[in-house]
């Protein structure tokens, strides 16, 4: 089962490396990983999406808690209210003809995506949504135009309701 693991860690050299190393050493796969500072610049938030069963995810969280620099760990999807998650996709597509350009514009309107860069032959599209919707958008665009390059941010997530992960 897919789980979103959110980790607060001291913003120190090697902290992210230790978290990734733990996953690697134990043979756990990381589907996506994002990291960045929080409202407190001395604390970073690391969000990892992994596919693990209930026993494995419990083991993972216990092992992460033991790491130096880790302040808190939370499994966002276990929160009773759920979590809000988003992923950013940048996709560079070939848009040589007027027809393809018009169809891409129409598609962006339907999905509420944005065209963020235009050249005579290329468009760069930006789409922000859940992982499932990003996958769907990518599939539809690739059926419409030649995809030159894609860049995905990985999942960022936050718990709904009263639950908050802070120091």
C-alpha positions, -999 to 999 in steps of 0.1 A, spaced: 0 0 0 12 35 -8 21 57 22 32 93 26 59 96 53 65 132 65 97 138 85 108 168 104 146 169 107 172 193 119 185 212 89 221 198 91 245 184 66 239 147 59 204 145 75 187 138 42 214 113 33 209 94 65 172 91 58 177 79 22 205 55 34 181 39 59 156 32 31 184 18 9 199 -4 36 166 -19 46 156 -25 9 126 -1 10 118 16 -22 113 54 -23 88 63 -51 92 101 -46 111 123 -22 109 161 -16 126 182 10 127 218 20 129 242 49 98 248 72 86 279 89 116 274 112 148 276 90 166 252 114 141 225 106 135 208 72 105 187 61 112 156 41 82 139 24 87 104 11 62 83 -8 68 45 -4 49 14 -11 48 -8 20 25 -29 40 13 -20 75 41 -39 93 68 -25 70 56 11 74 56 7 112 91 -6 111 102 22 88 88 49 111 105 33 142 138 32 124 135 68 112 128 80 147 162 65 158 182 86 133 202 115 144 187 149 135 151 135 132 127 155 152 93 140 143 78 114 119 42 111 107 24 89 83 0 114 66 -24 89 51 -30 74 86 -45 107 98 -83 102 103 -91 133 83 -67 123 55 -41 145 38 -38 170 10 -12 160 -15 1 177 -47 28 171 -73 41 195 -99 47 184 -135 66 203 -161 63 188 -196 81 200 -227 62 191 -259 67 197 -295 40 220 -308 48 225 -345 14 230 -360 -14 254 -352 -37 225 -346 -15 209 -320 -10 243 -303 -48 249 -302 -54 214 -288 -28 218 -261 -43 252 -251 -77 235 -249 -63 206 -229 -47 231 -205 -81 248 -200 -98 215 -193 -72 204 -167 -65 239 -154 -28 235 -164 -7 264 -175 15 271 -205 46 286 -189 70 289 -219 65 292 -256 90 290 -285 82 286 -322 83 248 -319 80 240 -282 56 245 -253 64 239 -216 33 230 -196 29 231 -159 3 210 -140 -2 208 -103 -25 181 -89 -25 147 -72 -2 120 -85 -31 101 -102 -42 133 -120 -6 141 -130 -3 107 -145 -36 111 -163 -26 145 -177 8 132 -188 -9 103 -206 -34 126 -224 -7 151 -235 16 123 -247 -12 110 -270 -16 145 -284 20 157 -289 56 145 -289 69 147 -253 105 160 -253 111 161 -215 92 157 -182 101 169 -147 81 159 -117 85 173 -82 74 144 -62 46 146 -36 42 174 -11 16 166 15 0 180 46 -25 165 70 -61 178 69 -78 191 100 -63 196 134 -33 173 130 -1 193 124 35 182 122 56 208 139 82 211 167 
